[in-house]
Amino acid sequence: QVQLVESGGGLVQAGGSLRLSCVASGSSFSINAMGWSRQAPGKQRELVATITSDGSTNYADSVKGRFTIFRHNTKNTVYLQMNSLKPEDTAVYYCNAEVIQSRSSYDYWGQGTQVTVSS
């Protein structure tokens, strides 16, 4: 079993910055892609950013140029640096990881961390 634990959410004013972190823990696993998604009240969960094991990244159009995803492979950690935050970025942010265990692939999710951007 692998656990993902997010941290770094909070309340910030519009134009401010936050950095989210997500650490994967468990035994006998490796990680391929990792990513961040978010879900605002009354809306569907949307993919924000992804990063592959070799560092290739992809972003939602709504966050391009403002958010940066990066990872520390030896620490099994993925980060989301969020700059120039807007009220519409308010959501619960979830990290996920494609985990390889015993030559099978599994998708794990964290419990989420709240980000609130005030205007």
C-alpha positions in Angstrom: 0.0 0.0 0.0 1.2 3.5 -0.9 0.0 6.7 0.8 0.1 10.2 -0.6 0.0 13.1 1.8 -0.4 16.7 0.6 0.5 19.8 2.5 0.9 23.5 1.9 -2.6 24.7 1.3 -4.1 27.7 3.0 -5.6 31.1 2.6 -3.9 33.7 0.4 -4.8 37.0 -1.2 -5.1 37.3 -4.9 -1.7 37.8 -6.5 0.0 35.8 -3.8 1.8 32.5 -3.9 1.6 29.0 -2.3 3.6 25.9 -2.7 1.9 22.5 -2.3 3.9 19.4 -1.5 2.9 15.7 -1.8 4.9 12.9 -0.4 4.4 9.2 -1.3 5.3 6.6 1.3 5.1 2.8 1.4 7.3 -0.1 0.6 8.7 -1.6 -2.6 7.3 0.8 -5.2 8.4 3.2 -7.8 6.6 6.1 -9.4 6.0 7.0 -13.0 3.9 10.1 -13.6 2.6 12.4 -10.8 0.2 15.2 -11.0 -2.1 17.7 -9.4 -5.8 18.1 -9.8 -8.3 20.4 -8.2 -12.0 20.5 -7.4 -14.0 23.6 -6.7 -17.4 23.5 -5.0 -20.1 22.4 -7.4 -17.6 21.7 -10.2 -15.9 18.6 -11.6 -12.4 17.7 -10.7 -10.0 19.1 -13.3 -6.4 18.2 -14.1 -4.0 21.0 -13.3 -0.5 19.7 -14.0 1.4 16.5 -14.6 5.0 15.5 -14.6 6.6 12.3 -15.9 9.4 10.4 -14.3 11.9 12.0 -16.8 10.5 15.5 -16.0 8.2 16.2 -18.9 5.4 18.5 -17.8 1.9 19.4 -19.0 -0.4 22.1 -17.7 -4.0 23.1 -17.9 -4.4 26.3 -20.0 -5.9 28.1 -17.0 -2.6 27.8 -15.0 0.0 28.0 -17.7 2.6 30.6 -16.9 1.5 30.8 -13.2 1.9 27.3 -11.8 5.0 25.1 -11.9 5.1 21.4 -11.2 8.3 19.7 -10.2 9.4 16.6 -8.4 12.2 15.2 -6.3 12.4 11.5 -7.3 14.6 10.2 -4.5 12.2 11.7 -2.0 9.1 10.5 -3.9 7.8 14.1 -3.6 5.9 16.3 -6.1 5.4 20.0 -5.7 3.1 22.6 -7.2 4.4 26.2 -7.1 1.4 28.5 -7.5 2.1 32.1 -8.3 -0.2 35.0 -9.2 -3.1 33.2 -7.6 -6.6 34.2 -8.5 -9.9 33.7 -6.7 -10.9 31.2 -9.3 -8.0 29.0 -8.2 -9.9 28.3 -5.0 -10.4 24.6 -4.7 -9.3 21.4 -3.0 -6.1 20.3 -4.6 -5.3 16.6 -4.9 -2.1 14.9 -5.9 -2.0 11.6 -7.6 0.7 9.2 -8.6 1.0 6.3 -11.0 2.7 3.7 -8.8 4.5 0.6 -9.9 4.4 -2.4 -7.5 5.2 -6.0 -8.4 5.2 -5.0 -12.1 1.6 -3.7 -12.0 0.5 -0.1 -12.2 -1.8 1.5 -9.7 -3.2 5.0 -9.4 -3.1 6.5 -5.9 -4.6 9.8 -4.7 -4.0 12.0 -1.7 -6.7 13.3 0.7 -6.6 16.8 -0.7 -5.5 20.2 0.7 -7.7 23.3 0.6 -6.5 26.4 -1.2 -8.5 29.6 -0.8 -7.7 32.7 -2.7 -9.4 35.9 -1.5 -10.1 38.9 -3.7 
